[in-house]
């Protein structure tokens, strides 16, 4: 399979670029049967050694970088020079290499660490973009990166940068959903039983496609910074590739969100059964007063007041 395309080469041979782009958009982009073919290779890179990563803190910092790098007049300027940027068109091989480097981490940590590397170089580049007009060192670095040429034609390159921005948003969305799975309370749901056991089978391939999208963003921007403006506007396939990857990640997000909602429903059902059994036990047990029962019925959780006066709809307090 072509490492930098989401459409098999055989289906696009002989097509014009626009036709190829339409073929990419029309083809279903979250095919579990297709992903199953690579799942074993992905799982072979996974060998967690017990290391824990505070994924929420790292994700928060990464998001802060992305948000501050989107000023109103110049949103979308970004560059990666980390491991991801060396992928060229072989994004699959680079993605597998990244997964191999992160083999000792859990799936959510692999994503967040990759995203952090993305954010570091993203922030570094934006600092240069902001300062190159006034700071001599920043100006020299910007010239080496051909940044002034890109900034000068930013308006006409808007669609290219917008495609990358949308892909970044999709990357963040998948990452957040996968982190949510890790937060599910183990006393109500376990990884060895449905629905969580079903959901987690899709996480490895979701992580693969998300990291591959990070690699694609890095490769795309690195390529742009090495090309003249005329060469950039002459190529349109990469913009379609970014849009296709965004569509795929959104599809994955929708699928994982549905699985996550099933998990939440399972947890709610378990909690309701637990609460009912507790009330049955309280009513069956000998009570010297009714305060335990009243507290159980009124303060069900975190001082929430489930009972209310029917006429006024005000919460009942003991």
Secondary structure, DSSP 8 states (H G I E B T S, - for coil): --TT-SS-HHHHTT--HHHHHHHHHHS-S--HHHHHHHHHHHHHT----S----HHHHHHHHHHHHHHT--TTTTT-----SGGGGGTT-HHHHHHHHHHHTTTS-HHHHHHHHHHHHHHHHHHHHHHHHHTTT-HHHHHHHHHTTHHHHHHTTTTTHHHHHHHHHHHHHHHHHHHHHHHHHHS-TTT--TTSTTHHHHGGGHHHHHHHHHHHHHHHHHHHHHHHTS-HHHHHH--HHHHHHHHHHHHHHHHHHHHHHHHHHHHHHHHHHHHHHHHHHHHHHHHS--SSSHHHHHHHHB-STT-B--B-TTT--B---
